[in-house]
Amino acid sequence: MMSFDTACAVPGQKPPSAAALDIQTVANGTSHNTESHSATAAGQAGTHTHIWLVTGPAGCGKSSVAEYLANALDMPYIEGDSFHSAANIEKMSNGIPLTDSDRWDWLTSLRDESMRLINEGQTGVVLTCSALKRKYRDVIRVAAYYDHHLLIHFIYLDASEELLLQRVAQRQGHYMGANMVHSQFEVLERPTKNETDVITVDVSRTLGEVKEDALARVIETMGRADNDSQ
């Protein structure tokens, strides 16, 4: 049985074909049509399926970026927060940080839901998950051991604690209060260089710039791996 106290190594991963997508246009930051990208991506008959996890502390823009990517890639979107138990939500609403034991069932439920959609015929999924620690990310990586055609990717939205405190303080009606941002940074383990399945995106810019950068990096990753497999 896997121990959640140690990081597990995952075999090298190669994303699928995205050659028909206009990689250069997106990478250059010029305007692009999301609907056109969706239609093109949907038409690809790749040999792999994907789980794209948009990660980072509260306030970094996970939901906005993930929804944008899901539309562009024509993949279903899973909002990770909706899979928290009532007990977890109550704790966070009261400013009580979640423990590792609070998170295991949540993480495995996200992994299971992702695999359910893929097993039903989806080419991939995009989901939000804070994935603050390496061992949390490893819980999702386990899925690739059961399906060698599955590729796991993380998009880490990077920002300073001060910036995210400002953003969360402006949110209305969300159970994740500004006081929880500090507790998340206390346990945060930023992805290391040897986590080669992670794309880091600077979110100190406008949301539009972040979305376009994230999509460009995703398409670049898929295209580069497609060339490697030829």
Stockholm file with secondary structure:
# STOCKHOLM 1.0

chainA/1-230         MMSFDTACAVPGQKPPSAAALDIQTVANGTSHNTESHSATAAGQAGTHTHIWLVTGPAGCGKSSVAEYLANALDMPYIEGDSFHSAANIEKMSNGIPLTDSDRWDWLTSLRDESMRLINEGQTGVVLTCSALKRKYRDVIRVAAYYDHHLLIHFIYLDASEELLLQRVAQRQGHYMGANMVHSQFEVLERPTKNETDVITVDVSRTLGEVKEDALARVIETMGRADNDSQ
#=GR chainA/1-230 SS CCCTTSCCCCCCCCCCCCTTSCHHHHHTTCCCCHHHHHHHHHTCCCSCEEEEEEECSTTSCHHHHHHHHHHHHTCCEECGGGGSCHHHHHHHHTTCCCCHHHHHHHHHHHHHHHHHHHHTTCSEEEEECCCCSHHHHHHHHTHHHHCTTEEEEEEEEECCHHHHHHHHHTCCSCSSCHHHHHHHHHHCCCCCTTCTTEEEEECSSCHHHHHHHHHHHHHHHHHHHHHHTC
#=GC SS_cons         CCCTTSCCCCCCCCCCCCTTSCHHHHHTTCCCCHHHHHHHHHTCCCSCEEEEEEECSTTSCHHHHHHHHHHHHTCCEECGGGGSCHHHHHHHHTTCCCCHHHHHHHHHHHHHHHHHHHHTTCSEEEEECCCCSHHHHHHHHTHHHHCTTEEEEEEEEECCHHHHHHHHHTCCSCSSCHHHHHHHHHHCCCCCTTCTTEEEEECSSCHHHHHHHHHHHHHHHHHHHHHHTC
//
